[in-house]
Amino acid sequence: MPRYAMVIETERCVGCQSCTVACKSEWGVPERNARTRVSQTGTRGVFPNLTTTFHVSQCNNCDKPTCVPACPTGATFQADDGTVQVNRGLCIGCGSCVAACPYGARYVNSEIGKVDKCDFCSPRLARGLQPACVETCPGKAKIFGDLQDPSSHVFKLVYHDGARRSEKAGLPLGPNVYYTGKQEKVDLELATFTPGEPRTIAAAAVWTSVAKKLVYLAVTATFLGQAVAFFHQLATGEKQFEEHP
């Protein structure tokens, strides 16, 4: 089973926003929202020793995502390939997972009332394609692949070249988006854009304790209702058959 990851080569990103536009076009992201963002760190240092860079952010599809346990209905889940996904059929748009994400990578799509986020373009992966942002980037700043494959470029960048992640002490998330480039630029990038603390919505805390049970009960009741109707119809049909030889 693959374990997908993305590496951002800081030296190659020119801040053109092509990845953001490609993502919006591919997935119908509303104008005010984004699955992937490109921000600037600002300039640091004293002339002539100045440093600045761009930061590309998106869902990190973490190994230990805080959004999954925060979801009261089980709509947010981790797939076998490690990607964190949203089942829109179960999503109630409560925003619990949005608050729980330390990277601010989720949003509630007001047009459909459901949560949305980057999932490494899972539907495209299923068709053997690369994520839309990777294919579109003119500087080839985004590299995507399987960390389980020693021959992949991401494997080399992560395990041999020391690509780094945006992490915080005491918060074992295991993000699967990495950054590489000149040390001073990566240092600046990771120091400027740090993960926050996961938050819990008060109302969601109550939902979390009961909603999953309610969902399961509703599904079970629906199934039992259909089963009873089926056997009733079957018994009625047999009786009618006996009365009309």
C-alpha positions as a printed Julia matrix, in Angstrom:
245×3 Matrix{Float64}:
   0.0     0.0     0.0
   1.45    3.41   -0.95
   2.11    6.2     1.51
   1.79    9.44   -0.37
   3.74   12.61    0.34
   4.49   15.94   -1.32
   7.74   17.9    -1.24
   7.89   21.63   -1.94
  11.2    22.81   -3.4
  11.39   26.32   -2.0
  14.0    27.49   -4.51
  11.71   26.66   -7.41
   8.53   28.37   -6.2
   8.04   31.82   -7.77
   4.72   32.58   -6.07
   2.74   32.59   -9.31
  -0.37   30.96   -7.74
  -0.7    28.5   -10.65
  -1.22   25.66   -8.17
  -4.01   27.56   -6.41
  -5.81   28.31   -9.68
  -5.42   24.73  -10.95
  -6.85   23.37   -7.72
  -9.83   25.72   -7.8
 -10.54   24.8   -11.41
 -10.19   21.07  -10.83
 -12.43   20.88   -7.77
 -14.79   23.84   -8.09
 -13.44   25.63   -5.02
 -15.37   28.85   -4.24
 -13.55   32.1    -4.9
 -13.18   32.99   -1.21
 -11.77   29.58   -0.29
  -8.72   27.53   -1.24
  -7.41   24.01   -0.91
  -3.86   25.2    -1.47
  -2.38   28.63   -0.75
   0.82   30.47   -1.61
   1.96   33.11    0.88
   5.08   35.21    1.29
   7.19   35.16    4.42
   8.18   38.79    4.2
  11.78   39.95    4.08
  14.11   39.25    7.0
  17.66   40.25    7.77
  19.8    43.37    7.37
  20.81   44.72    3.97
  22.55   43.34    2.01
  21.96   39.99    3.77
  18.23   39.71    3.16
  16.11   36.58    2.92
  12.57   36.02    1.7
  10.66   33.09    0.27
   7.21   31.75   -0.56
   5.28   29.24    1.5
   2.93   26.74   -0.12
   0.36   25.38    2.32
  -2.36   22.76    2.04
  -3.7    19.81    3.99
  -0.73   17.79    5.2
  -2.65   14.5     5.17
  -1.04   13.74    8.53
  -0.17   10.3     9.85
  -1.99   11.2    13.09
  -4.6    13.74   11.99
  -6.39   15.65   14.75
  -9.34   16.26   12.44
 -10.37   12.6    12.3
 -11.29   12.13   15.99
 -12.84   15.62   16.01
 -15.44   14.68   13.4
 -18.69   13.69   15.15
 -20.13   11.63   12.3
 -17.1     9.81   10.91
 -17.21   11.85    7.7
 -13.51   12.65    8.01
 -11.46    9.49    7.81
  -8.01    8.21    6.9
  -7.83    6.02    3.81
  -5.55    3.0     3.48
  -3.03    5.04    1.49
  -2.76    7.54    4.35
  -4.68   10.37    2.7
  -7.26   12.08    4.89
 -10.59   12.33    3.11
 -14.12   13.64    3.62
 -17.24   11.56    2.99
 -19.69   14.28    1.95
 -22.61   11.95    2.51
 -21.85   11.9     6.23
 -20.57   15.48    6.61
 -22.99   17.8     8.42
 -20.86   20.93    7.94
 -20.46   21.53   11.68
 -16.87   22.75   11.32
 -15.45   20.63   14.14
 -12.66   19.32   11.95
 -11.93   22.83   10.66
 -11.25   23.99   14.22
  -9.2    20.9    14.98
  -6.78   21.37   12.07
  -3.52   23.0    13.26
  -2.7    24.11    9.7
  -5.94   25.91    8.87
  -6.2    23.7     5.81
  -9.94   23.02    5.95
 -13.01   25.12    5.22
 -16.76   24.73    5.05
 -17.92   25.16    1.49
 -20.92   27.47    1.95
 -22.28   26.56   -1.48
 -22.83   22.93   -0.53
 -22.65   23.07    3.29
 -19.85   20.5     3.43
 -16.23   20.55    4.53
 -13.57   20.5     1.83
  -9.78   20.16    1.8
  -6.83   18.88   -0.21
  -6.69   15.09   -0.38
  -3.75   14.97   -2.8
  -6.33   14.78   -5.62
  -7.3    11.22   -4.69
  -9.72   10.78   -7.62
  -6.89   11.71  -10.0
  -4.51    9.3    -8.26
  -7.05    6.53   -8.79
  -6.82    7.26  -12.54
  -3.03    7.15  -12.5
  -2.63   10.94  -12.68
  -0.59   13.37  -10.61
  -2.32   16.01   -8.44
  -3.52   18.97  -10.51
  -1.2    21.42   -8.73
   1.85   19.25   -9.43
   1.11   19.04  -13.14
   0.44   22.79  -13.39
   3.42   24.23  -11.48
   5.68   25.92  -14.08
   8.73   25.78  -11.83
   8.23   22.11  -10.92
   8.33   23.15   -7.28
   5.92   20.43   -6.2
   7.08   16.82   -6.21
   4.59   14.09   -5.38
   5.11   10.38   -4.88
   5.15    7.31   -2.7
   7.36    7.23    0.39
   7.17    3.44    0.3
   8.92    3.41   -3.08
  12.73    3.74   -2.71
  13.01    4.67   -6.38
  10.67    7.68   -6.1
  11.91   11.26   -6.09
  10.08   12.05   -2.84
  11.77    9.11   -1.12
  15.18   10.54   -2.04
  14.24   14.1    -1.01
  12.85   12.99    2.36
  15.15   10.17    3.43
  18.4    11.16    1.74
  18.28   14.93    1.29
  16.62   15.77    4.61
  13.44   17.54    3.49
  11.71   18.99    6.54
   8.15   19.26    7.84
   6.14   21.97    9.55
   5.88   20.52   13.04
   5.42   21.66   16.62
   6.87   20.18   19.8
   4.32   18.16   21.73
   2.02   17.81   18.71
   2.84   14.46   17.02
   0.98   14.89   13.73
   3.33   13.34   11.18
   2.54   15.76    8.32
   3.2    14.43    4.83
   4.05   17.75    3.15
   7.79   18.47    3.24
   9.95   21.48    2.39
  13.45   21.57    0.96
  15.87   24.21   -0.33
  18.49   26.55    1.12
  18.58   26.14    4.89
  18.03   29.83    5.67
  14.92   29.93    3.48
  13.42   26.74    4.86
  14.23   27.97    8.38
  12.41   31.23    7.65
   9.45   29.47    6.08
   8.94   27.01    8.93
   9.45   29.7    11.58
   6.93   32.04    9.93
   4.19   29.51    9.28
   3.91   27.24   12.32
   1.01   24.92   13.16
  -1.41   26.18   15.8
  -3.14   24.33   18.6
  -6.09   22.11   17.65
  -9.36   23.6    18.91
 -12.62   21.96   19.92
 -16.0    23.54   19.27
 -18.09   23.29   22.45
 -21.21   22.09   20.67
 -19.15   19.58   18.74
 -17.88   18.01   21.95
 -21.45   16.95   22.72
 -22.01   15.8    19.16
 -18.87   13.68   19.25
 -20.18   11.66   22.17
 -23.57   10.86   20.65
 -23.72   11.59   16.92
 -21.83    8.53   15.72
 -24.15    6.28   17.73
 -27.16    8.1    16.28
 -25.84    7.68   12.74
 -25.24    3.96   13.28
 -28.68    3.55   14.87
 -30.32    5.35   11.95
 -28.54    3.11    9.44
 -29.44    0.01   11.43
 -33.09    1.08   11.76
 -33.28    1.72    8.02
 -31.83   -1.71    7.27
 -34.18   -3.45    9.72
 -37.15   -1.56    8.31
 -36.3    -2.7     4.8
 -35.82   -6.29    6.03
 -39.2    -6.32    7.79
 -40.94   -4.9     4.71
 -39.26   -7.51    2.51
 -40.3   -10.48    4.66
 -43.8    -9.06    5.11
 -44.17   -8.77    1.37
 -42.79  -12.26    0.94
 -45.22  -13.73    3.49
 -48.16  -11.81    1.98
 -47.27  -13.04   -1.47
 -47.16  -16.66   -0.29
 -50.55  -16.29    1.39
 -52.09  -14.85   -1.75
 -50.61  -17.68   -3.74
 -52.17  -20.28   -1.37
 -55.61  -18.6    -1.59
 -55.62  -18.65   -5.4
 -54.79  -22.18   -6.56
